[in-house]
C-alpha cells in the first residue's frame, strides 16, 4: 500500500509539474515579427543605445517603388514589411529583408535587419559593405507619390541621427542615393546615368531630384540643420 501511495503521489507531482510548464509556456508571448516598429523618439533612444561593431561610413537612401502609397492603409506596416521580406528572400535569394531601416508615410520607422549586418541589394557590395540602408516606402518618381510631411521629417531626422551616431558629415561620400550606383557592376557612377544601367531610386522627385546636385542643394542642408538641432537639445 505504501508503494502504491508513493507512486500515486509521485504521479500527481509529475502531472502538476507538466501542467505548470504548459501554462508557463502559454503565458510567454510569442514573437510575431522580426521587425521593430518605432516612433522617431523611440528610434533615437534605441539607436544611441546600440553597439555596432562593424564600420559604418555610408547611409543609403532608397524608395520601395512598390509597394507605393496606395498599398499603405495606416496600420499595415508589418504586413508590408513581411511582403518585402518574402520577396527579398524567396525571389531575390537574399538572406533577410535587404534594408536595415524602413520609413512610412505616417512617419513611423521600422528596424528589420540588425545594424551589425550589412544590407543586401542591387546597389552592390561596395556600397553595402560599410553601409546602412534606409528604404522609404513609396514611389517618389515625379508624377507618382507626393511625400507626406511626416515621412519627410522622419527621413531627415533619422539620417541626421545616423550621421551623428557614426560621425559622418553629409556629403556624396557619406549619404548616397541608389541612382548613383551601377546595378550590375556595383560601381559608383554618380550622375553618369546616361551611359550606365542605374535605377531612378530613391526617385526623380526625392527631395528635389535624384542627382548629386539636388542632394547637395535640397537634402544635405536639411540633414545638417537637423544635426545641429539635435546636438543643441
N, C-alpha and C positions, 0 to 999 in steps of 0.2 A: 504493500500500500504506500509506504514511504517513497519507493522508487517511482510509482505512478504519480504521486503528488508532486514530487520534484520535477518530473517530466512535464506535467501539465503547467506548472509554474514557469518552467523554462520556456515552454512553447508560447505562453501568454506574453512573456517578456520579449521574446524574439518578434512576435507579431506586433507588439506595441512599438518596438524599435523601428520595424519596417514601415509602419503607418506614420510614425513621426518623420522618418526620412522622406516618405512620399509627400506628406504635407509641406515639409520644408522645401522640397524641390518645386512643388506647385507655387509656393509663395515667392520664389525667386523670379523676378521679372525677366522675360526673355528678350534678348537683344533683337530689335526689329529691323535694324539697318546699320550699315557701315558709315552712314552719313550723319554728321553733326550739324544741325541747323541752329544758327545763332543770329542775334541782333548785332549791330555794329559795336555796341558797348561790350557785349559778351565776347565778341571776336577779339577785341582789343585786350581784354583781360586774359583770354585764353592764349593769344599769340605771345604776349610777353612773359607767359609762364612756361613756354615751350623751350626745351633744349634741343637744338638742331645740330647734329654732328657733321653733316656734310656742308661743303662750301656753297653758299648762295650768292651769285653775282648777277642774276638776270631775272627780271619779273616779266612774264609773258602775258600779253593781252590777246584774248580770242573772243569771238562770238560763236554761239552754237549754230546759228543759221537755221537749223532745225534741231530741236523744237524752237518755234518762234513764239511771239507773244500770244498768238491765238490759241496755243496749247496750254497756256498758264491760266488757271482759274482762281488763283489767290490762296489755294490751300493744298495744291498737289505737288509741292516741292519734291518730296521724297519719291513720289511716283515717277516724275520726270527724271530724277537722278538715277533711279533703278533702270529706267528705259535706256538712258545713256550708257550706264554701266554694262547692261546686257549687250548692247550694240558693240561697245568697245572690246569686250571680252570674247563674245561669240563670233562677231563678224570681222573685227579687225585683228583678233588674235592677241590683244594686249593682256597683261597680267591682271589689270584692275581698271577701274574708270581712269581715263587718261589724265584728267586735271586734278590738281590739288584742291582748288577752291572754285566755287561757283557763286555768281551773284544773280539775284532775281529781280523782276520788275517792282516788287514791293519793298526792295531794299534789304531783304534777308540774305544771309550768307551761309553757304554750306561748305564744310571741310570734309572731303571724302578720301582723298589719297594723303597719307601722312606726309608732312613736310620733309621728313627724313628720307622719303623715297622719291627719286627723280620722276618727273612726269613722262608720259609717252605721247606719241602723236606724230603727225606728218611734218611738224616743224623741224624734226630731225634731232639726232643725238647731240650735236654740238650745242644747240640751244637748250636741250633738256638736261644735260649733264650737271650744270650748276644753276638750273632754272627752277622757278615756281610758276605753275600755270594758273592763271585766272581765266575761267570760262564764264563769259557773261551771256546769260540766257537771252536770246533774241536774234533777230535778223537786222543788223544795222547797216546793210547796204542801202544806199539812197533809194527812196520810194517805198521802203518797207517799214519796219517798226520804228516809231519815234521813241527814243529812250525816255523813260519816266525820270522825273526829278529824283525820286527815291533811289533808283538804281544808279543814276549818275553820281549822286552824293556818295553812295556806297563804294563805287569803283574808285573814286578819288581818295576816299578815306582809307580803304584797305591797302591801296597802292602806297599811300603815304606811310601807313603803319609798317608795311613790309620793308619799305626803304629805310625807315628808322631802325627797325629791328636788325637789319643786316648791313647797316652802314653804307647805304647806296645813295648817290646823288643822281637825281633824274637826268637821263641823257639817252641817246640812241644806244649806248653801250650797256645800260642798266635796265631800261624799260623798253621792251621790244614788242613790235606787232608781228603777228604770224605772216602778214603780207610781205615782210622783208626777207623771207626765207624760202629758198627753192624747195618745193615739196618732194622732189625725188633725190636730190643730192644732199639736202640739209645744209647747203651753204647759204651764208647771209648775202643777199643781193641788194638790200635796201630799196632804192627807188628804181632799179633797173628791171622793172616788171615786164616791159615790152618784149624783151628777148629771153625771158625766163618763165618757167612754169611755177606760178605762185597762186595763192588764194587771195581773195579780197579781205579775208578775216584780219582784224575784227570788224570790218565793214567800211564801205566807202563813205558812210555818214557817221563814223565813230569819232566823236569829239572833233568835228570839222573835217574829217577825212582819215585816210589810212597811209598817207605819205609821211616821210620823216619831217618835212616842213610843217605839216599840220600837227604832228606830235609836239614839235618844238614850240609852235605858236599857241596851240589850244589846250594841250593836255599837260605837258610838263609844268607849266607855270601854276596850274591849279594844284598839282601834287606838291610842288614846292611850298606854296602858300599854306596848304593844309598841314604839311610837316611843321612849319613854324608855329601854327596854331596849337597843334598837339604838344609840342615841346614847351609852350608857354602856359599850358594848363596847370 
